[in-house]
Amino acid sequence: MSITINISQELQEAYQNFAREQNISQEELIQKALIAYMEDLEDLNAALEWQTQKLRGDKECEPWSSVKQELGL
């Protein structure tokens, strides 16, 4: 798939420099950035869904001690 976007010269230079510093291609950098952004959006959606359920009274907060025990901390 090929995508074309218009970005400022300043952003383009920063993007190219960062890819070079990381020793990765510009394609790989944009792929990683898109994946990270999409994962962040998924996390945000999950948090908003939990918040909506909590406000409706469908969810309750777990005590921190229970969370730690469940995670083996």
C-alpha positions in Angstrom: 0.0 0.0 0.0 1.3 3.4 -0.8 0.2 6.6 1.1 1.1 10.2 0.3 1.0 12.9 2.9 2.0 16.6 2.9 4.1 17.6 5.9 6.1 20.8 6.7 9.7 21.0 5.7 10.6 21.1 9.4 8.8 17.9 10.2 10.2 16.2 7.1 13.8 17.0 8.2 13.1 15.9 11.8 11.6 12.7 10.5 14.5 12.0 8.1 17.0 12.7 10.8 15.3 10.5 13.4 15.1 7.6 10.9 18.8 8.0 10.2 19.7 8.2 13.9 17.7 5.0 14.6 19.4 3.4 11.6 16.0 2.4 10.1 14.3 3.3 6.8 11.8 6.1 6.7 9.1 3.5 5.7 9.9 1.4 8.9 9.8 4.6 11.0 6.3 5.6 9.7 5.1 2.0 10.1 6.2 1.9 13.7 4.7 5.3 14.4 1.4 4.3 12.9 1.3 1.0 14.9 2.2 2.9 18.2 -0.5 5.5 17.5 -3.2 2.8 16.7 -2.2 0.9 19.9 -2.6 4.2 21.9 -6.0 4.7 20.4 -7.1 1.2 21.3 -5.9 1.8 24.9 -7.8 5.1 25.0 -11.0 3.4 23.7 -10.7 0.7 26.3 -10.2 3.3 29.0 -13.2 5.3 27.8 -15.4 2.2 27.6 -14.4 1.3 31.2 -15.1 4.8 32.3 -18.6 4.7 30.7 -19.4 1.4 32.3 -18.2 2.8 35.7 -20.3 5.9 35.4 -23.4 3.7 34.6 -22.6 1.6 37.6 -21.7 -1.5 35.6 -18.1 -1.6 36.9 -16.4 -1.2 40.2 -12.9 -0.4 41.1 -10.6 -3.2 42.3 -8.5 -2.5 45.4 -4.9 -2.0 44.5 -4.0 -4.9 46.8 -6.1 -7.2 44.7 -4.6 -6.0 41.5 -1.1 -6.5 42.9 -1.9 -10.0 44.1 -3.5 -10.9 40.7 -0.4 -9.7 38.9 1.9 -11.5 41.4 3.6 -8.2 42.6 
